[in-house]
Amino acid sequence: MSEGPLSPKQQGQIATLAGFVAPLVGIALMVILSLTVDVVVGIVVGALAVIVLVPITQRVLRKRAKS
């Protein structure tokens, strides 16, 4: 269970994937909420989603890479 730390290459791959996935989710939320509720609400929720999802996505991907 106690594997060594991730290599710099693996860390870069995780950061790249998280930087790709989180904005896509944020943009999707932004568009959906902008069309259904209000443009300002869509922008705010989409931006917050990106800010919250980047670290969460990195943690999930890091756990998957270690196992």
C-alpha positions, 0 to 999 in steps of 0.5 A: 500500500505504501508506494513511493511518491508519483514521478514528475511525469505522472504529476504533470499528466494528472495536472494536465488532465485536471486542467482539462476536465474541470473547465469543461465541467464549469463551462457546461454548467455555465451554459446550462445555467445561463440558458435556464436561469440567468447569465450572471448565475451561470457565470458565477456558478461555472467559475466557482465549479472550476475553482472547486473542481481542479483540486478535487479532480487532482486528488481523485486522479492522484489516488487512481494513479497510486492504486 
